[in-house]
Amino acid sequence: MSRGDQLASATPASEKWPRGKVPFWVGEAFAQDPRWTPQAPLSGQQQADVAIVGGGFTGLWAALALRQRRPQARIVVLEAQFCAAGASGMNGGFSHGYWDALPRLLQDFGEADALAIAEAGSEAQRQIERFCSEHAPQARFSAGGRVKLASSARQLERFDEYFRIARVYGLGDRIRAADPREIAGYCRLPSVVGGIHFAETATVQPAQLVLALRREALRRGVRIHEASPVRGVQEARDGYVVQTTAGSVLAGDVVLASNASLATHPLLRRKLTNFSSYVLATRPIPDKLRQMGWNSDIGFSTAKMFLNWFRKTPDQRIVFGTGGGPIGFNGASSGALLQHPGTYRKLLGDFLQMFPQCTASDIACDWAGAVELSTDRLPFFGTLPGTRIHYGCGYSGHGVNATWIGGRILAELVTGDAAEWSRLPFHTRAVADWPREPFRYLGGRLFRSGLMAYEDALEAGRAPSLYASLVQRLSSIGPVRLGAR
Ligand SMILES: Cc1cc2nc3c(=O)[nH]c(=O)nc-3n(C[C@H](O)[C@H](O)[C@H](O)COP(=O)(O)OP(=O)(O)OC[C@H]3O[C@@H](n4cnc5c(N)ncnc54)[C@H](O)[C@@H]3O)c2cc1C
């Protein structure tokens, strides 16, 4: 076991995750921050102007955006476990906006809104970079770009739409074709027939970014209580009583930033369904990376709906993930969807296929996290009708960049200031409902298996079965956008 791995298993995180399942980033971040101590749980009855539920990227960016607009406001963040315990501390660390979603954004929203979303993502990217350079050098924001890889002619054909759009909108510096030769110059990968180079992608150490946001929020006078799970929010005469296990806060406004757990909220559960993302990290393998010729900070993703993505770390590990985990029944965000041996086996198989130089013994740790999916795979923000309770969720596995935008929108919803960010469709559009349970779960399982079979067949150069083709066709019809990646 390397020193980093030993330290990882000794962090506070090991109380939450079974041994060997501590997200690499969390283990590394806590090991590198010896001054970290938990913020005391909420106790007794307290008062605040704004209570934020959830201490991940959304909650912390919202706290900082609010602090900027209302320097005197009393802001409290209530975090069930510790900041970085959620998706924000365990994700792939790919930070990018929405240029790679432009084809479907244009189709769904038209030109003006689609471009506004993409520009908002670029602004978020600049601001995250700035925050990292000023306050979070440990988050190692590195704008190395990303290549989306095609491994079959059919996948390559689907890229044409990107290049057409890039030509029409003059986006050649952001979206361009990368041929197999260029890609091999970044890293020699098997079965690559071409790709798209997206310039606007950075990698970060996500848990370090959360810890930096937490430090900054504390420094700017935001109160944070960890180990403070919110049990309920009740309306009171002069605001809302936010109840935790050991205390309560009376607050004028409440922000729900608790991500996948919102899939069980009575007023939001029809808008969200949870699935899971599985990740593995190798031990440092500098010699193998050298053999592959992977010597820049470029990241990669595949062109599948249940994609793989991979990147390397400064200490020469590969972090490799998949969005292909199972679906949670009735909004579940833990339990079976995070412990699915079949998904882990597939992840490992995909990893070994992509990196034949590696073996299973190179893997240092693996973990899984819940991802909340909206029907159009875009985040949404709003205020529960007739209340001062605001929410933001639905990032659909793409939240490192979008949570910055989310923080701005939530701050505008609280303060009622001139709408800048809340003019985006992230706030203004109507989000379609998922079907009711058990149809959502059963349908989700059918779509998952059908789409996976379809994509596996294409990748292997086989014709997809009739069932798989039918599911693929159905998946992009109607308000639910599943098969459009
Ligand atoms: C494995 C994985 C890989 C991913 N990879 C990427 C990627 O590479 N790029 C990308 O852009 N996005 C990625 N994502 C998505 C991204 O991580 C999320 O969209 C983003 O972190 C959401 O931030 P958040 O603050 O809303 O949620 P979270 O980080 O989950 O924060 C919510 C917080 O709320 C707390 N909480 C929950 N319930 C309560 C309660 N009752 N009371 C108090 N607190 C509560 C939780 O403990 C948690 O800390 C990935 C997600 C996963 C799981």
The ligand as an SDF file (V2000), in Angstrom:
LIG
                    3D

 53 58  0  0  0  0  0  0  0  0999 V2000
  -18.9280    9.2950   -9.2450 C   0  0  0  0  0  0  0  0  0  0  0  0
  -19.3370   10.6340   -9.8120 C   0  0  0  0  0  0  0  0  0  0  0  0
  -18.5850   11.1940  -10.8410 C   0  0  0  0  0  0  0  0  0  0  0  0
  -18.9300   12.4460  -11.3530 C   0  0  0  0  0  0  0  0  0  0  0  0
  -18.0960   13.0310  -12.2510 N   0  0  0  0  0  0  0  0  0  0  0  0
  -18.3180   14.3060  -12.6510 C   0  0  0  0  0  0  0  0  0  0  0  0
  -17.3700   14.9920  -13.4590 C   0  0  0  0  0  0  0  0  0  0  0  0
  -16.2980   14.4850  -13.7740 O   0  0  0  0  0  0  0  0  0  0  0  0
  -17.6920   16.2440  -13.8680 N   0  0  0  0  0  0  0  0  0  0  0  0
  -18.8470   16.8550  -13.5000 C   0  0  0  0  0  0  0  0  0  0  0  0
  -19.0950   17.9830  -13.9220 O   0  0  0  0  0  0  0  0  0  0  0  0
  -19.7180   16.2510  -12.6590 N   0  0  0  0  0  0  0  0  0  0  0  0
  -19.4860   15.0150  -12.2100 C   0  0  0  0  0  0  0  0  0  0  0  0
  -20.3380   14.4140  -11.3350 N   0  0  0  0  0  0  0  0  0  0  0  0
  -21.4890   15.1910  -10.8290 C   0  0  0  0  0  0  0  0  0  0  0  0
  -21.0780   16.2130   -9.7820 C   0  0  0  0  0  0  0  0  0  0  0  0
  -20.1900   15.6320   -8.8670 O   0  0  0  0  0  0  0  0  0  0  0  0
  -22.3220   16.7370   -9.0510 C   0  0  0  0  0  0  0  0  0  0  0  0
  -23.2600   17.1980   -9.9970 O   0  0  0  0  0  0  0  0  0  0  0  0
  -22.0170   17.8750   -8.0940 C   0  0  0  0  0  0  0  0  0  0  0  0
  -20.9600   17.5350   -7.2400 O   0  0  0  0  0  0  0  0  0  0  0  0
  -23.2650   18.2200   -7.2910 C   0  0  0  0  0  0  0  0  0  0  0  0
  -22.9160   19.0600   -6.2310 O   0  0  0  0  0  0  0  0  0  0  0  0
  -23.9370   19.2840   -5.0480 P   0  0  0  0  0  0  0  0  0  0  0  0
  -23.3180   20.2140   -4.0830 O   0  0  0  0  0  0  0  0  0  0  0  0
  -25.2610   19.6590   -5.6080 O   0  0  0  0  0  0  0  0  0  0  0  0
  -24.1260   17.8420   -4.4050 O   0  0  0  0  0  0  0  0  0  0  0  0
  -23.2510   17.0600   -3.3140 P   0  0  0  0  0  0  0  0  0  0  0  0
  -21.8180   17.2450   -3.5080 O   0  0  0  0  0  0  0  0  0  0  0  0
  -23.7860   15.6660   -3.2960 O   0  0  0  0  0  0  0  0  0  0  0  0
  -23.6200   17.7910   -1.9920 O   0  0  0  0  0  0  0  0  0  0  0  0
  -24.8430   17.6000   -1.3330 C   0  0  0  0  0  0  0  0  0  0  0  0
  -24.5380   17.5300    0.1310 C   0  0  0  0  0  0  0  0  0  0  0  0
  -25.7740   17.4910    0.8370 O   0  0  0  0  0  0  0  0  0  0  0  0
  -25.6000   16.6870    1.9690 C   0  0  0  0  0  0  0  0  0  0  0  0
  -26.9240   16.2670    2.4220 N   0  0  0  0  0  0  0  0  0  0  0  0
  -27.7480   15.3500    1.8690 C   0  0  0  0  0  0  0  0  0  0  0  0
  -28.8990   15.2620    2.6020 N   0  0  0  0  0  0  0  0  0  0  0  0
  -28.7660   16.1550    3.6080 C   0  0  0  0  0  0  0  0  0  0  0  0
  -29.6040   16.5190    4.7120 C   0  0  0  0  0  0  0  0  0  0  0  0
  -30.7950   15.9450    4.9290 N   0  0  0  0  0  0  0  0  0  0  0  0
  -29.1430   17.4530    5.5760 N   0  0  0  0  0  0  0  0  0  0  0  0
  -27.9430   18.0630    5.3880 C   0  0  0  0  0  0  0  0  0  0  0  0
  -27.1240   17.7380    4.3780 N   0  0  0  0  0  0  0  0  0  0  0  0
  -27.5370   16.8090    3.5010 C   0  0  0  0  0  0  0  0  0  0  0  0
  -24.7050   15.5480    1.4900 C   0  0  0  0  0  0  0  0  0  0  0  0
  -24.0230   14.9360    2.5700 O   0  0  0  0  0  0  0  0  0  0  0  0
  -23.7740   16.2690    0.5320 C   0  0  0  0  0  0  0  0  0  0  0  0
  -22.5540   16.6540    1.1410 O   0  0  0  0  0  0  0  0  0  0  0  0
  -20.0570   13.1410  -10.8350 C   0  0  0  0  0  0  0  0  0  0  0  0
  -20.8330   12.5570   -9.8290 C   0  0  0  0  0  0  0  0  0  0  0  0
  -20.4780   11.3220   -9.3030 C   0  0  0  0  0  0  0  0  0  0  0  0
  -21.2810   10.7220   -8.1850 C   0  0  0  0  0  0  0  0  0  0  0  0
  1  2  1  0
  2  3  1  0
  2 52  2  0
  3  4  2  0
  4  5  1  0
  4 50  1  0
  5  6  2  0
  6  7  1  0
  6 13  1  0
  7  8  2  0
  7  9  1  0
  9 10  1  0
 10 11  2  0
 10 12  1  0
 12 13  2  0
 13 14  1  0
 14 15  1  0
 14 50  1  0
 15 16  1  0
 16 17  1  0
 16 18  1  0
 18 19  1  0
 18 20  1  0
 20 21  1  0
 20 22  1  0
 22 23  1  0
 23 24  1  0
 24 25  2  0
 24 26  1  0
 24 27  1  0
 27 28  1  0
 28 29  2  0
 28 30  1  0
 28 31  1  0
 31 32  1  0
 32 33  1  0
 33 34  1  0
 33 48  1  0
 34 35  1  0
 35 36  1  0
 35 46  1  0
 36 37  1  0
 36 45  1  0
 37 38  2  0
 38 39  1  0
 39 40  1  0
 39 45  2  0
 40 41  1  0
 40 42  2  0
 42 43  1  0
 43 44  2  0
 44 45  1  0
 46 47  1  0
 46 48  1  0
 48 49  1  0
 50 51  2  0
 51 52  1  0
 52 53  1  0
M  END
$$$$
